[in-house]
Structures are given as C-alpha cells and as structure tokens.
Amino acid sequence: MVIDDSNTIRRSAEIFLTQAGCQVLLAEDGFDALAKIADHQPDLIFCDIMMPRLDGYQTCALIKKNPKFSATPVIMLSSKDGLFDRARGRMVGSDHYLTKPFTKDTLLQAVTDHRGRRPA
C-alpha cells in the first residue's frame, strides 16, 4: 500500500512496484488508508508524513496500535531527512524511513528488506 496525498508520488510508486510484480493499493490520506487496510490487509505500507487531516505519524501510530496490523511493516516517506523526523517515525512504530524523491532502486530495496516480515 502507498499512502500519499501527492498523485505524482502515488503513481510513481505504483509504477515501480507493479513493474516489480507487486500488487499495489493506493490511498490519498490516512483516513482513506485505514479503511482500505482493514479491507485488504496489505503486507507492506509506505506512508507519507505530511498529509492533510491525518498525518503519517498519526496514521502509523493507529496502524501499529491495532493488534491485527501491528506487525505489518510501515515505511515512512518524507521530503525531510532530519534526525528528529526519523526519531519521531520510530517512536510511532515505523520500520523504515525513505526520503523523497525516492528512486526505483531504493523503493524496491525497502520492499525486499521488509517482505515477509508480517506473520501470517
């Protein structure tokens, strides 16, 4: 799943992941994502930090607080690469942090690193 309020980022990630053989689910914001996560139970979630209504930190925290999804890897996406941003991501339970703009290689490496981490 890719959660980002930027259509460009969502589509770029979708193209990269689809070309690599992944099934991709898209969400525009945290509220949209939470409904889709419950229905589709993704194996891996990429989540933008700066989004309207429900930001990435809040979205990640809500995902991780749900026992059904607490083990699902969440990778934060941000244009900020500061230590504070990374630390805050860890505090809400994120498993990895990617700086935007990401490349196809860094996106797919994150998938490889976290694939199969969620228990069945």
N, CA, C and O atoms as a DFTB+ gen file, in Angstrom:
480 C
 N C O
     1  1       0.840      -1.182       0.000
     2  2       0.000       0.000       0.000
     3  2       0.882       1.241       0.000
     4  3       1.908       1.290       0.678
     5  1       0.468       2.242      -0.768
     6  2       1.155       3.529      -0.803
     7  2       0.151       4.603      -0.381
     8  3      -0.882       4.794      -1.023
     9  1       0.479       5.303       0.717
    10  2      -0.369       6.379       1.231
    11  2       0.377       7.688       1.010
    12  3       1.424       7.918       1.615
    13  1      -0.156       8.541       0.150
    14  2       0.486       9.834      -0.101
    15  2      -0.541      10.770      -0.709
    16  3      -1.320      10.362      -1.570
    17  1      -0.552      12.025      -0.268
    18  2      -1.503      12.978      -0.823
    19  2      -1.062      13.504      -2.182
    20  3      -1.833      14.188      -2.854
    21  1       0.153      13.201      -2.596
    22  2       0.650      13.610      -3.908
    23  2       0.340      12.533      -4.947
    24  3       0.808      11.399      -4.840
    25  1      -0.445      12.898      -5.940
    26  2      -0.778      11.967      -7.008
    27  2       0.487      11.500      -7.732
    28  3       0.582      10.338      -8.127
    29  1       1.451      12.396      -7.905
    30  2       2.700      12.062      -8.590
    31  2       3.475      10.980      -7.838
    32  3       3.958      10.021      -8.441
    33  1       3.591      11.140      -6.525
    34  2       4.312      10.150      -5.715
    35  2       3.576       8.812      -5.733
    36  3       4.196       7.761      -5.892
    37  1       2.253       8.853      -5.571
    38  2       1.467       7.606      -5.593
    39  2       1.658       6.861      -6.912
    40  3       1.896       5.654      -6.929
    41  1       1.552       7.594      -8.003
    42  2       1.666       6.950      -9.322
    43  2       3.080       6.443      -9.582
    44  3       3.248       5.358     -10.140
    45  1       4.092       7.198      -9.193
    46  2       5.474       6.751      -9.369
    47  2       5.715       5.451      -8.608
    48  3       6.257       4.490      -9.154
    49  1       5.308       5.436      -7.353
    50  2       5.477       4.233      -6.537
    51  2       4.695       3.067      -7.133
    52  3       5.184       1.939      -7.174
    53  1       3.483       3.347      -7.592
    54  2       2.659       2.291      -8.183
    55  2       3.345       1.680      -9.411
    56  3       3.369       0.460      -9.569
    57  1       3.892       2.522     -10.264
    58  2       4.579       2.024     -11.466
    59  2       5.787       1.177     -11.082
    60  3       5.950       0.065     -11.583
    61  1       6.630       1.696     -10.198
    62  2       7.832       0.956      -9.780
    63  2       7.466      -0.397      -9.171
    64  3       8.062      -1.419      -9.510
    65  1       6.488      -0.397      -8.275
    66  2       6.111      -1.624      -7.569
    67  2       5.406      -2.618      -8.496
    68  3       5.646      -3.822      -8.410
    69  1       4.548      -2.127      -9.368
    70  2       3.846      -3.009     -10.308
    71  2       4.829      -3.669     -11.259
    72  3       4.709      -4.858     -11.554
    73  1       5.806      -2.901     -11.743
    74  2       6.832      -3.464     -12.629
    75  2       7.631      -4.560     -11.933
    76  3       8.144      -5.470     -12.584
    77  1       7.733      -4.472     -10.620
    78  2       8.474      -5.474      -9.844
    79  2       7.589      -6.667      -9.462
    80  3       8.036      -7.577      -8.764
    81  1       6.333      -6.659      -9.922
    82  2       5.449      -7.788      -9.664
    83  2       4.610      -7.674      -8.402
    84  3       3.998      -8.654      -7.978
    85  1       4.571      -6.506      -7.802
    86  2       3.777      -6.310      -6.576
    87  2       2.353      -5.882      -6.941
    88  3       2.133      -5.216      -7.953
    89  1       1.404      -6.271      -6.111
    90  2       0.054      -5.733      -6.208
    91  2       0.053      -4.464      -5.366
    92  3       0.549      -4.465      -4.239
    93  1      -0.498      -3.390      -5.903
    94  2      -0.406      -2.095      -5.237
    95  2      -1.789      -1.536      -4.934
    96  3      -2.678      -1.530      -5.785
    97  1      -1.946      -1.071      -3.708
    98  2      -3.162      -0.415      -3.260
    99  2      -2.774       1.025      -2.941
   100  3      -1.753       1.266      -2.297
   101  1      -3.588       1.983      -3.388
   102  2      -3.270       3.397      -3.185
   103  2      -4.273       4.061      -2.253
   104  3      -5.454       3.714      -2.237
   105  1      -3.777       5.030      -1.471
   106  2      -4.647       5.822      -0.598
   107  2      -4.145       7.263      -0.604
   108  3      -2.941       7.514      -0.643
   109  1      -5.090       8.207      -0.565
   110  2      -4.752       9.632      -0.627
   111  2      -4.382      10.230       0.723
   112  3      -3.653      11.221       0.786
   113  1      -4.881       9.634       1.803
   114  2      -4.577      10.160       3.136
   115  2      -4.793       9.060       4.170
   116  3      -5.169       7.936       3.836
   117  1      -4.549       9.405       5.426
   118  2      -4.637       8.416       6.494
   119  2      -6.020       7.812       6.665
   120  3      -6.142       6.608       6.890
   121  1      -7.064       8.625       6.563
   122  2      -8.425       8.105       6.728
   123  2      -8.770       7.109       5.625
   124  3      -9.317       6.038       5.887
   125  1      -8.443       7.478       4.395
   126  2      -8.653       6.603       3.244
   127  2      -7.875       5.291       3.442
   128  3      -8.387       4.204       3.173
   129  1      -6.650       5.416       3.910
   130  2      -5.790       4.240       4.116
   131  2      -6.334       3.295       5.178
   132  3      -6.355       2.081       4.977
   133  1      -6.773       3.842       6.305
   134  2      -7.232       2.979       7.396
   135  2      -8.416       2.109       6.970
   136  3      -8.505       0.946       7.363
   137  1      -9.316       2.664       6.177
   138  2     -10.453       1.875       5.682
   139  2      -9.967       0.776       4.744
   140  3     -10.434      -0.361       4.822
   141  1      -9.038       1.108       3.868
   142  2      -8.533       0.126       2.899
   143  2      -7.670      -0.943       3.566
   144  3      -7.693      -2.103       3.156
   145  1      -6.915      -0.561       4.586
   146  2      -6.073      -1.537       5.297
   147  2      -6.941      -2.612       5.939
   148  3      -6.616      -3.798       5.876
   149  1      -8.034      -2.202       6.550
   150  2      -8.939      -3.169       7.189
   151  2      -9.522      -4.139       6.164
   152  3      -9.688      -5.324       6.451
   153  1      -9.833      -3.637       4.974
   154  2     -10.435      -4.478       3.936
   155  2      -9.432      -5.365       3.205
   156  3      -9.745      -6.505       2.861
   157  1      -8.220      -4.844       2.965
   158  2      -7.273      -5.534       2.087
   159  2      -6.053      -6.139       2.787
   160  3      -5.368      -6.974       2.197
   161  1      -5.772      -5.747       4.005
   162  2      -4.668      -6.275       4.796
   163  2      -3.353      -6.347       4.020
   164  3      -2.856      -7.439       3.747
   165  1      -2.785      -5.189       3.662
   166  2      -1.537      -5.177       2.880
   167  2      -0.361      -5.779       3.651
   168  3      -0.345      -5.792       4.882
   169  1       0.612      -6.271       2.905
   170  2       1.816      -6.870       3.503
   171  2       2.844      -5.824       3.905
   172  3       3.695      -6.071       4.760
   173  1       2.759      -4.651       3.281
   174  2       3.740      -3.597       3.494
   175  2       3.061      -2.259       3.213
   176  3       2.261      -2.148       2.284
   177  1       3.382      -1.238       4.020
   178  2       2.738       0.063       3.864
   179  2       3.797       1.151       3.761
   180  3       4.659       1.280       4.631
   181  1       3.721       1.938       2.679
   182  2       4.527       3.145       2.529
   183  2       3.619       4.301       2.912
   184  3       2.517       4.429       2.378
   185  1       4.071       5.144       3.829
   186  2       3.205       6.206       4.350
   187  2       3.912       7.556       4.359
   188  3       4.935       7.730       5.021
   189  1       3.356       8.507       3.619
   190  2       3.866       9.876       3.614
   191  2       3.665      10.478       5.008
   192  3       2.718      10.125       5.710
   193  1       4.547      11.374       5.397
   194  2       4.409      12.017       6.704
   195  2       3.485      13.233       6.636
   196  3       2.562      13.356       7.442
   197  1       3.725      14.115       5.695
   198  2       2.967      15.363       5.611
   199  2       1.716      15.176       4.751
   200  3       1.781      15.227       3.523
   201  1       0.570      14.957       5.418
   202  2      -0.714      14.791       4.729
   203  2      -1.779      15.563       5.487
   204  3      -1.670      15.759       6.698
   205  1      -2.817      16.004       4.767
   206  2      -3.912      16.709       5.454
   207  2      -4.748      15.741       6.295
   208  3      -4.679      14.526       6.115
   209  1      -5.518      16.287       7.194
   210  2      -6.459      15.567       8.057
   211  2      -5.756      14.648       9.050
   212  3      -5.819      14.899      10.253
   213  1      -5.100      13.612       8.597
   214  2      -4.422      12.651       9.477
   215  2      -3.010      12.482       8.927
   216  3      -2.831      11.897       7.859
   217  1      -2.007      12.986       9.643
   218  2      -0.653      12.907       9.084
   219  2      -0.077      11.490       9.198
   220  3      -0.685      10.600       9.793
   221  1       1.090      11.311       8.623
   222  2       1.710       9.991       8.576
   223  2       2.059       9.423       9.941
   224  3       1.957       8.216      10.161
   225  1       2.470      10.294      10.862
   226  2       2.790       9.819      12.210
   227  2       1.530       9.272      12.890
   228  3       1.558       8.204      13.501
   229  1       0.431      10.014      12.776
   230  2      -0.831       9.566      13.381
   231  2      -1.326       8.287      12.703
   232  3      -1.801       7.370      13.372
   233  1      -1.214       8.232      11.385
   234  2      -1.653       7.047      10.643
   235  2      -0.846       5.826      11.058
   236  3      -1.409       4.762      11.316
   237  1       0.470       5.976      11.123
   238  2       1.344       4.870      11.525
   239  2       1.007       4.414      12.946
   240  3       0.915       3.215      13.211
   241  1       0.828       5.358      13.846
   242  2       0.505       5.005      15.240
   243  2      -0.792       4.207      15.318
   244  3      -0.875       3.229      16.060
   245  1      -1.804       4.620      14.556
   246  2      -3.086       3.900      14.565
   247  2      -2.948       2.490      13.984
   248  3      -3.556       1.545      14.487
   249  1      -2.155       2.354      12.937
   250  2      -1.925       1.029      12.341
   251  2      -1.235       0.129      13.364
   252  3      -1.645      -1.012      13.576
   253  1      -0.190       0.650      13.990
   254  2       0.614      -0.151      14.924
   255  2      -0.130      -0.473      16.224
   256  3       0.191      -1.459      16.888
   257  1      -1.123       0.349      16.594
   258  2      -1.905       0.083      17.810
   259  2      -2.923      -1.034      17.604
   260  3      -3.402      -1.621      18.574
   261  1      -3.255      -1.329      16.363
   262  2      -4.206      -2.391      16.059
   263  2      -3.459      -3.730      16.070
   264  3      -2.566      -3.937      15.248
   265  1      -3.809      -4.640      16.985
   266  2      -3.088      -5.915      17.085
   267  2      -3.045      -6.700      15.768
   268  3      -2.095      -7.439      15.512
   269  1      -4.064      -6.537      14.950
   270  2      -4.123      -7.264      13.678
   271  2      -3.055      -6.773      12.690
   272  3      -2.616      -7.528      11.823
   273  1      -2.643      -5.508      12.825
   274  2      -1.700      -4.924      11.871
   275  2      -0.397      -4.457      12.505
   276  3       0.445      -3.877      11.819
   277  1      -0.213      -4.697      13.790
   278  2       0.966      -4.178      14.489
   279  2       2.283      -4.706      13.915
   280  3       3.311      -4.036      14.012
   281  1       2.258      -5.894      13.321
   282  2       3.483      -6.465      12.759
   283  2       3.674      -6.103      11.279
   284  3       4.698      -6.444      10.687
   285  1       2.700      -5.419      10.686
   286  2       2.821      -5.016       9.283
   287  2       3.870      -3.905       9.169
   288  3       3.738      -2.869       9.822
   289  1       4.907      -4.105       8.351
   290  2       5.932      -3.061       8.226
   291  2       5.364      -1.766       7.643
   292  3       4.640      -1.779       6.647
   293  1       5.708      -0.650       8.288
   294  2       5.318       0.672       7.808
   295  2       6.602       1.443       7.506
   296  3       7.464       1.610       8.369
   297  1       6.706       1.908       6.260
   298  2       7.876       2.663       5.826
   299  2       7.437       4.108       5.600
   300  3       6.593       4.388       4.749
   301  1       8.021       5.014       6.372
   302  2       7.669       6.424       6.277
   303  2       8.329       7.037       5.050
   304  3       9.479       6.734       4.731
   305  1       7.578       7.911       4.360
   306  2       8.084       8.652       3.208
   307  2       8.075      10.133       3.557
   308  3       7.060      10.657       4.015
   309  1       9.197      10.809       3.344
   310  2       9.229      12.238       3.657
   311  2      10.274      12.959       2.838
   312  3      11.302      12.391       2.471
   313  1       9.994      14.225       2.557
   314  2      10.995      15.057       1.901
   315  2      11.995      15.584       2.930
   316  3      13.039      16.127       2.569
   317  1      11.670      15.421       4.208
   318  2      12.573      15.828       5.285
   319  2      13.491      14.653       5.637
   320  3      13.055      13.505       5.710
   321  1      14.759      14.966       5.850
   322  2      15.707      13.903       6.176
   323  2      16.400      14.181       7.503
   324  3      17.554      13.804       7.705
   325  1      15.686      14.840       8.400
   326  2      16.292      15.207       9.669
   327  2      16.242      14.092      10.706
   328  3      15.401      13.196      10.633
   329  1      17.138      14.162      11.654
   330  2      17.206      13.187      12.734
   331  2      15.906      13.171      13.538
   332  3      15.426      12.106      13.924
   333  1      15.338      14.349      13.788
   334  2      14.092      14.441      14.550
   335  2      12.964      13.700      13.839
   336  3      12.196      12.977      14.474
   337  1      12.864      13.881      12.516
   338  2      11.801      13.228      11.754
   339  2      11.939      11.708      11.799
   340  3      10.949      10.993      11.954
   341  1      13.153      11.227      11.663
   342  2      13.402       9.782      11.723
   343  2      13.072       9.237      13.121
   344  3      12.455       8.181      13.259
   345  1      13.498       9.979      14.151
   346  2      13.239       9.541      15.527
   347  2      11.742       9.522      15.816
   348  3      11.244       8.595      16.455
   349  1      11.032      10.531      15.352
   350  2       9.587      10.572      15.577
   351  2       8.902       9.406      14.864
   352  3       7.952       8.825      15.389
   353  1       9.383       9.069      13.674
   354  2       8.850       7.914      12.958
   355  2       9.042       6.635      13.745
   356  3       8.136       5.805      13.824
   357  1      10.211       6.473      14.325
   358  2      10.489       5.278      15.154
   359  2       9.582       5.240      16.389
   360  3       9.122       4.176      16.804
   361  1       9.334       6.419      16.965
   362  2       8.505       6.491      18.173
   363  2       7.076       6.022      17.922
   364  3       6.442       5.472      18.822
   365  1       6.562       6.230      16.714
   366  2       5.199       5.794      16.413
   367  2       5.167       4.390      15.807
   368  3       4.104       3.880      15.454
   369  1       6.351       3.769      15.691
   370  2       6.395       2.373      15.274
   371  2       6.810       2.089      13.848
   372  3       6.714       0.946      13.399
   373  1       7.277       3.114      13.108
   374  2       7.671       2.842      11.726
   375  2       8.885       1.919      11.691
   376  3       9.705       1.901      12.609
   377  1       8.972       1.163      10.616
   378  2      10.037       0.176      10.476
   379  2      11.201       0.671       9.618
   380  3      12.295       0.107       9.664
   381  1      10.964       1.722       8.838
   382  2      11.985       2.204       7.908
   383  2      11.609       3.626       7.510
   384  3      10.489       4.071       7.759
   385  1      12.542       4.332       6.896
   386  2      12.321       5.729       6.521
   387  2      12.959       5.949       5.166
   388  3      14.153       5.701       4.994
   389  1      12.179       6.412       4.199
   390  2      12.702       6.733       2.872
   391  2      12.517       8.220       2.615
   392  3      11.463       8.788       2.899
   393  1      13.560       8.842       2.074
   394  2      13.480      10.256       1.742
   395  2      12.988      10.411       0.309
   396  3      13.442       9.711      -0.597
   397  1      12.044      11.345       0.115
   398  2      11.554      11.663      -1.224
   399  2      12.412      12.776      -1.812
   400  3      12.860      13.648      -1.068
   401  1      12.652      12.780      -3.104
   402  2      12.155      11.777      -4.040
   403  2      12.975      10.490      -3.940
   404  3      14.204      10.521      -3.885
   405  1      12.280       9.381      -3.919
   406  2      12.959       8.085      -3.864
   407  2      13.217       7.599      -5.281
   408  3      12.590       8.065      -6.233
   409  1      14.135       6.668      -5.410
   410  2      14.394       6.054      -6.714
   411  2      13.712       4.691      -6.752
   412  3      13.289       4.163      -5.724
   413  1      13.616       4.144      -7.929
   414  2      13.056       2.800      -8.063
   415  2      13.861       1.819      -7.213
   416  3      13.293       0.965      -6.532
   417  1      15.178       1.946      -7.259
   418  2      16.041       1.023      -6.509
   419  2      15.838       1.121      -5.004
   420  3      15.769       0.095      -4.327
   421  1      15.741       2.344      -4.463
   422  2      15.574       2.463      -3.006
   423  2      14.196       1.967      -2.578
   424  3      14.054       1.373      -1.509
   425  1      13.187       2.206      -3.403
   426  2      11.832       1.735      -3.089
   427  2      11.790       0.204      -3.083
   428  3      11.256      -0.407      -2.157
   429  1      12.354      -0.401      -4.116
   430  2      12.339      -1.871      -4.216
   431  2      13.233      -2.521      -3.165
   432  3      12.943      -3.624      -2.703
   433  1      14.326      -1.842      -2.780
   434  2      15.178      -2.372      -1.714
   435  2      14.414      -2.406      -0.391
   436  3      14.566      -3.346       0.390
   437  1      13.604      -1.395      -0.139
   438  2      12.787      -1.365       1.080
   439  2      11.786      -2.517       1.069
   440  3      11.542      -3.142       2.101
   441  1      11.211      -2.797      -0.096
   442  2      10.280      -3.938      -0.203
   443  2      11.016      -5.236       0.098
   444  3      10.531      -6.067       0.866
   445  1      12.182      -5.408      -0.505
   446  2      12.982      -6.612      -0.285
   447  2      13.348      -6.768       1.189
   448  3      13.254      -7.861       1.748
   449  1      13.764      -5.674       1.808
   450  2      14.183      -5.710       3.220
   451  2      13.041      -6.092       4.168
   452  3      13.273      -6.700       5.212
   453  1      11.830      -5.737       3.805
   454  2      10.693      -5.940       4.724
   455  2       9.691      -6.991       4.265
   456  3       8.718      -7.260       4.969
   457  1       9.907      -7.580       3.115
   458  2       8.989      -8.602       2.587
   459  2       8.964      -9.811       3.529
   460  3      10.003     -10.286       3.986
   461  1       7.796     -10.273       3.794
   462  2       7.669     -11.474       4.607
   463  2       7.894     -11.266       6.081
   464  3       8.000     -12.243       6.822
   465  1       7.973     -10.020       6.544
   466  2       8.186      -9.761       7.970
   467  2       6.914      -9.911       8.782
   468  3       6.970     -10.142       9.990
   469  1       5.771      -9.784       8.129
   470  2       4.497      -9.879       8.843
   471  2       4.110     -11.339       9.003
   472  3       4.128     -12.086       8.025
   473  1       3.757     -11.770      10.221
   474  2       3.309     -13.146      10.398
   475  2       1.979     -13.383       9.697
   476  3       1.162     -12.472       9.567
   477  1       1.774     -14.602       9.253
   478  2       0.539     -14.946       8.518
   479  2      -0.667     -14.984       9.437
   480  3      -1.779     -15.256       8.984
